[in-house]
Amino acid sequence: MIFETERLLVRKLAETDIDDFHALQQDRDVMRYIRKPMNKLESTRELRRFIDCYTDSAQTFLIWAVIEKLENSFIGICGVYRNKWDENELAYRFLARHWGNGYGQETLNGLIDHCLEVLKLPVLTAYVHEENTRSIRVAEKYMNYVKTVYSEDVEGLEKVFKIGRIKYRFLKHIQHKWHW
């Protein structure tokens, strides 16, 4: 287990996740703001690439499975990776049937805590397509909006959010102190 929240468990991906992983990667709605949907072979290669990264300590590329505890079912992925601008970028996505249940918020909260407190990464970044209003609302709860940039990868504008360890600890302290 990597970390857990009230309703979710985050663990390493496994070869046995391929059917659920492919269902996620091939869904046009899920992939709309990320990349083109993948076929089964592409999904299998991507899953293998993610799993192989667990043994390469020279890089930060950690994508994990998100499991709903009550049903013990795969509902998506989340993680952090070093992007082409040398930033620690957060990522998450869920099977469409699990949208609207607050899993994005719960996952991002746990992911930020894990990355800043356990992995000791100094600053985290999230890029969210400007039309992805649900993910923008989630990012705004935990991170600071920095700017909007054009992304060639998604051929559109993305909002950039950041949070650093010092600010996170301060906000966590305030939240705990005042029981928010």
Stockholm file with secondary structure:
# STOCKHOLM 1.0

chainA/1-180         MIFETERLLVRKLAETDIDDFHALQQDRDVMRYIRKPMNKLESTRELRRFIDCYTDSAQTFLIWAVIEKLENSFIGICGVYRNKWDENELAYRFLARHWGNGYGQETLNGLIDHCLEVLKLPVLTAYVHEENTRSIRVAEKYMNYVKTVYSEDVEGLEKVFKIGRIKYRFLKHIQHKWHW
#=GR chainA/1-180 SS CCEECSSEEEEECCGGGHHHHHHHHTCHHHHTTTSCCCCHHHHHHHHHHHHHGGGCTTSCEEEEEEEETTTTEEEEEEEEEECTTSCEEEEEEECGGGTTSSHHHHHHHHHHHIIIIISCCSEEEEEEETTCHHHHHHHHHHSEEEEEEEETTTTEEEEEEEEEHHHHHHHHHHHHHHTC
#=GC SS_cons         CCEECSSEEEEECCGGGHHHHHHHHTCHHHHTTTSCCCCHHHHHHHHHHHHHGGGCTTSCEEEEEEEETTTTEEEEEEEEEECTTSCEEEEEEECGGGTTSSHHHHHHHHHHHIIIIISCCSEEEEEEETTCHHHHHHHHHHSEEEEEEEETTTTEEEEEEEEEHHHHHHHHHHHHHHTC
//
